[in-house]
């Protein structure tokens, strides 16, 4: 006679694992496409289930308690065994459906128009493209391959860098004429993403300015919609270049300040280590890397356009 096992909610385990790896609720939220408050809520659920604190909450920092550290080690081992079992299960099968998880900007702004070329290489293959901001967990088999904005691949996955990205404010020229300082910027409507690695607060800190507390924000869940809002003159967009700068919808946008672009991670193509040798997954990764290398000159030209605008603004400021 079988007996049920009392287990905590699965989302709380996923949230805890991400926060334990990062030692940060905010970074875990970015990795999972959630808000920091959602991560905190899930971890609180797990702490209630466990019966003790898993993290020490400090100002702008969290650290695992001994109880949390012990749980993190055990969960990481368990997640690794799940991933290995899934890899073994798929190793002897032929993939007929390739599941790709890609961030919206990369998927809509670069990948979508190139996928037909890959489909011609594999007419027998079906593709499933997930472009939601909520990130699929590769180690749990939620996708075969993913394109992520990272500083480095997370443990347990194989990754190859595709493209470095930077954050730069962009707006229509009429609005740019009104902005000569970070204080002027803070008085504008600031357009950004509801989830993402680099937000406006980070940008102000990066350029040595005090983050505004009363600025009007206009947040979207996709960069494509945010670009359209900026092109309509509704505010200043914190854009990721070179992808945004290379999109036709952004052709009329300019950088309003002399501040140079700020580092915002890199796009990586990632998969489980066990899946790198799979014929279909490996072919997709190799094809994707070749396509990106072929397109780099165009992307760098678009990036240099943004940089030259900022540089020209800087020179004008120095002359004044």
C-alpha positions as CSV (number, residue, x, y, z in Angstrom):
1,X,0.0,0.0,0.0
2,X,1.5,3.3,-1.1
3,X,1.5,6.4,1.1
4,X,1.6,10.0,-0.1
5,X,4.6,12.1,0.6
6,X,4.2,15.6,2.0
7,X,6.1,17.9,-0.4
8,X,6.4,21.7,-0.6
9,X,5.0,23.5,-3.6
10,X,7.2,23.0,-6.6
11,X,7.5,26.7,-7.5
12,X,8.9,27.4,-4.1
13,X,11.7,24.8,-4.7
14,X,12.5,26.4,-8.1
15,X,12.6,29.9,-6.5
16,X,14.7,28.7,-3.6
17,X,17.2,26.9,-5.9
18,X,17.7,30.1,-8.1
19,X,18.0,32.4,-5.0
20,X,20.5,30.0,-3.4
21,X,22.7,29.9,-6.5
22,X,22.6,33.7,-6.9
23,X,22.5,34.6,-3.2
24,X,20.1,37.3,-4.4
25,X,16.3,37.4,-4.7
26,X,16.6,40.0,-7.4
27,X,19.0,38.1,-9.6
28,X,16.9,34.9,-9.1
29,X,13.9,36.9,-10.2
30,X,15.7,38.0,-13.4
31,X,16.7,34.4,-14.1
32,X,13.2,33.1,-13.7
33,X,11.4,36.0,-15.3
34,X,9.6,36.9,-12.1
35,X,9.5,39.8,-9.7
36,X,11.7,39.9,-6.6
37,X,8.5,40.0,-4.4
38,X,7.3,36.8,-6.1
39,X,10.6,35.1,-5.3
40,X,10.4,36.3,-1.7
41,X,6.8,35.0,-1.4
42,X,7.7,31.5,-2.7
43,X,10.7,31.3,-0.4
44,X,8.5,32.3,2.5
45,X,6.2,29.4,1.6
46,X,9.1,27.0,1.7
47,X,10.3,28.4,5.0
48,X,6.9,27.9,6.5
49,X,6.9,24.3,5.2
50,X,10.4,23.6,6.5
51,X,9.7,25.4,9.8
52,X,12.8,27.6,9.9
53,X,14.6,30.5,8.1
54,X,16.5,29.5,4.9
55,X,18.0,33.0,4.4
56,X,19.4,35.7,6.5
57,X,17.8,38.9,5.2
58,X,20.2,41.9,5.2
59,X,20.1,45.3,3.5
60,X,20.3,44.6,-0.2
61,X,21.7,41.2,0.4
62,X,20.6,37.7,1.5
63,X,22.7,34.8,2.7
64,X,21.9,31.1,3.3
65,X,21.4,30.0,6.8
66,X,23.0,26.7,7.8
67,X,19.6,25.1,7.3
68,X,19.3,26.8,3.9
69,X,22.8,25.8,2.8
70,X,22.1,22.1,3.7
71,X,18.8,22.2,1.7
72,X,20.5,23.9,-1.2
73,X,23.2,21.2,-1.5
74,X,20.6,18.4,-1.4
75,X,18.3,20.1,-3.9
76,X,21.1,20.8,-6.3
77,X,22.0,17.1,-6.2
78,X,18.4,16.1,-6.7
79,X,17.9,18.5,-9.6
80,X,21.1,17.2,-11.2
81,X,19.8,13.6,-11.0
82,X,16.5,14.6,-12.6
83,X,18.4,16.3,-15.4
84,X,20.7,13.3,-15.9
85,X,17.7,11.0,-16.0
86,X,16.0,13.1,-18.6
87,X,19.1,13.3,-20.7
88,X,19.5,9.5,-20.6
89,X,15.8,9.1,-21.5
90,X,16.2,11.3,-24.6
91,X,19.6,10.1,-25.7
92,X,18.2,7.0,-27.3
93,X,15.3,8.8,-29.0
94,X,15.1,10.9,-32.2
95,X,13.8,14.4,-31.6
96,X,10.8,15.2,-33.8
97,X,9.9,18.4,-31.9
98,X,12.7,20.9,-31.1
99,X,11.6,23.1,-28.2
100,X,13.3,26.5,-28.3
101,X,13.0,29.0,-25.4
102,X,14.1,32.5,-26.5
103,X,13.8,35.9,-25.0
104,X,11.2,38.1,-26.9
105,X,13.7,40.7,-28.2
106,X,16.0,38.0,-29.6
107,X,13.2,35.9,-31.0
108,X,11.2,38.7,-32.7
109,X,14.1,41.0,-33.6
110,X,16.6,38.5,-34.9
111,X,15.7,34.8,-34.8
112,X,12.3,34.6,-36.4
113,X,13.3,35.8,-39.9
114,X,16.2,33.2,-39.9
115,X,14.3,30.2,-38.8
116,X,12.9,29.3,-42.2
117,X,16.5,28.5,-43.3
118,X,16.9,26.1,-40.5
119,X,13.5,24.5,-41.2
120,X,14.7,23.8,-44.8
121,X,17.6,21.8,-43.3
122,X,15.2,19.7,-41.2
123,X,11.9,19.4,-43.1
124,X,11.0,16.5,-40.9
125,X,11.3,18.5,-37.7
126,X,8.6,20.5,-35.9
127,X,9.6,23.6,-33.9
128,X,8.0,24.9,-30.7
129,X,9.1,28.5,-29.9
130,X,8.5,29.9,-26.4
131,X,9.1,33.7,-26.3
132,X,7.6,34.3,-22.8
133,X,9.5,36.3,-20.3
134,X,9.1,33.4,-17.8
135,X,12.2,31.3,-18.4
136,X,12.0,27.6,-19.1
137,X,14.1,25.4,-16.8
138,X,16.4,23.4,-19.0
139,X,17.5,21.1,-16.3
140,X,13.9,20.0,-15.8
141,X,13.4,19.4,-19.5
142,X,11.1,22.3,-20.1
143,X,13.0,23.2,-23.3
144,X,15.7,21.6,-25.4
145,X,17.7,24.8,-26.1
146,X,17.4,28.3,-24.9
147,X,18.7,31.8,-25.7
148,X,19.3,33.8,-22.6
149,X,20.8,37.1,-21.5
150,X,23.5,36.1,-19.0
151,X,26.9,37.0,-17.6
152,X,27.8,33.3,-17.7
153,X,25.9,30.0,-18.1
154,X,24.4,28.7,-14.9
155,X,25.9,25.4,-13.4
156,X,24.7,22.3,-15.1
157,X,24.2,23.7,-18.6
158,X,26.5,24.0,-21.6
159,X,26.6,27.5,-23.2
160,X,28.1,29.4,-26.1
161,X,28.2,33.2,-26.2
162,X,26.4,34.7,-29.2
163,X,26.5,38.5,-28.7
164,X,27.4,41.1,-26.1
165,X,24.6,43.6,-25.4
166,X,24.6,47.1,-23.9
167,X,22.0,49.4,-22.5
168,X,21.5,52.9,-24.0
169,X,18.7,55.5,-23.8
170,X,17.0,56.1,-27.1
171,X,14.2,58.5,-28.1
172,X,12.9,60.7,-30.9
173,X,15.1,63.7,-31.8
174,X,12.5,66.2,-30.6
175,X,12.6,64.7,-27.1
176,X,16.4,64.3,-27.2
177,X,16.7,68.1,-27.7
178,X,15.2,68.6,-24.2
179,X,17.7,66.4,-22.5
180,X,21.2,67.6,-21.6
181,X,21.8,65.9,-18.2
182,X,20.8,63.0,-16.1
183,X,18.5,65.3,-14.2
184,X,16.7,66.2,-17.5
185,X,16.5,62.5,-18.2
186,X,14.8,61.8,-14.8
187,X,12.1,64.3,-15.6
188,X,11.1,62.4,-18.7
189,X,8.8,59.4,-19.0
190,X,11.1,56.4,-18.8
191,X,10.2,53.4,-21.0
192,X,11.5,50.0,-20.0
193,X,10.7,46.4,-19.5
194,X,8.8,44.9,-16.6
195,X,11.4,42.2,-16.3
196,X,15.1,42.4,-17.4
197,X,18.7,42.4,-16.3
198,X,19.3,46.1,-16.5
199,X,16.6,48.6,-15.5
200,X,16.6,52.4,-15.3
201,X,17.7,52.4,-11.7
202,X,20.8,50.4,-12.6
203,X,21.4,52.8,-15.6
204,X,21.4,55.9,-13.4
205,X,23.8,54.3,-10.9
206,X,26.1,53.1,-13.8
207,X,26.4,56.7,-15.1
208,X,27.1,58.1,-11.6
209,X,23.7,59.8,-11.1
210,X,21.2,59.4,-8.3
211,X,18.3,57.2,-9.3
212,X,15.1,59.2,-9.5
213,X,12.3,58.4,-7.1
214,X,9.4,60.2,-8.8
215,X,9.9,59.6,-12.5
216,X,6.9,58.5,-14.6
217,X,7.5,54.9,-15.8
218,X,6.0,53.2,-18.8
219,X,6.8,49.5,-18.6
220,X,6.1,46.8,-21.2
221,X,6.6,43.0,-21.2
222,X,8.3,43.1,-24.7
223,X,11.0,45.2,-26.2
224,X,9.1,45.4,-29.5
225,X,6.2,47.2,-27.9
226,X,8.5,49.4,-25.9
227,X,10.3,50.5,-29.2
228,X,7.0,51.4,-30.7
229,X,6.2,53.6,-27.7
230,X,9.5,55.4,-28.0
231,X,9.1,55.9,-31.8
232,X,5.7,57.6,-31.0
233,X,7.5,60.1,-28.8
234,X,6.0,58.8,-25.5
235,X,9.3,58.8,-23.6
236,X,12.9,57.6,-23.5
237,X,13.5,53.9,-24.0
238,X,16.3,52.0,-22.2
239,X,17.2,49.9,-25.2
240,X,19.5,46.9,-25.7
241,X,21.9,47.5,-28.5
242,X,22.9,46.3,-31.1
243,X,19.7,44.3,-31.5
244,X,17.3,47.3,-30.9
245,X,19.5,49.7,-32.9
246,X,19.4,47.2,-35.9
247,X,15.6,47.0,-36.0
248,X,13.8,49.1,-38.6
249,X,11.3,50.4,-36.0
250,X,14.2,52.1,-34.2
251,X,15.7,53.9,-37.2
252,X,14.3,57.3,-36.1
253,X,15.6,57.0,-32.5
254,X,18.7,58.7,-31.2
255,X,20.8,58.7,-28.1
256,X,20.0,61.9,-26.2
257,X,23.0,62.0,-23.8
258,X,26.7,61.9,-23.9
259,X,26.7,58.9,-21.6
260,X,28.1,55.8,-23.4
261,X,26.2,52.5,-23.5
262,X,26.3,50.4,-20.3
263,X,27.2,46.7,-20.2
264,X,24.0,44.6,-20.0
265,X,25.2,41.0,-20.2
266,X,25.5,38.8,-23.3
267,X,23.2,36.5,-25.3
268,X,24.1,32.9,-24.8
269,X,22.7,29.8,-26.5
270,X,22.4,27.1,-23.8
271,X,21.3,23.5,-23.4
272,X,21.8,20.7,-20.9
273,X,25.3,19.3,-21.0
274,X,23.9,15.8,-21.9
275,X,22.0,17.3,-24.9
276,X,25.0,19.0,-26.6
277,X,25.8,15.7,-28.4
278,X,22.2,15.2,-29.6
279,X,22.3,15.4,-33.4
280,X,19.3,17.8,-33.8
281,X,20.1,20.0,-30.8
282,X,23.8,20.2,-31.8
283,X,22.9,21.1,-35.4
284,X,20.6,23.9,-34.3
285,X,23.3,25.3,-32.0
286,X,26.0,25.1,-34.7
287,X,23.6,26.7,-37.3
288,X,22.6,29.5,-34.8
289,X,26.3,30.3,-34.1
290,X,27.1,30.5,-37.8
291,X,24.2,32.8,-38.5
292,X,25.2,35.1,-35.7
293,X,28.9,35.2,-36.9
294,X,27.6,36.0,-40.4
295,X,25.4,38.9,-39.1
296,X,27.9,40.4,-36.7
297,X,29.2,43.0,-39.2
298,X,25.7,44.4,-39.7
299,X,25.0,44.4,-35.9
300,X,28.3,46.1,-35.1
301,X,27.5,48.8,-37.7
302,X,24.2,49.5,-36.0
303,X,25.9,49.5,-32.6
304,X,28.6,52.0,-33.9
305,X,25.8,54.3,-35.0
306,X,24.5,54.6,-31.4
307,X,28.0,54.9,-30.0
308,X,28.9,57.7,-32.5
309,X,25.8,59.6,-31.6
310,X,26.8,59.5,-27.9
311,X,30.4,60.4,-28.8
312,X,29.3,63.4,-30.9
313,X,27.1,64.6,-28.1
314,X,30.0,64.3,-25.7
315,X,32.2,66.4,-28.0
316,X,29.6,69.1,-28.3
317,X,29.3,69.2,-24.5
318,X,33.1,69.6,-24.2
319,X,33.2,72.4,-26.8
320,X,30.4,74.2,-24.9
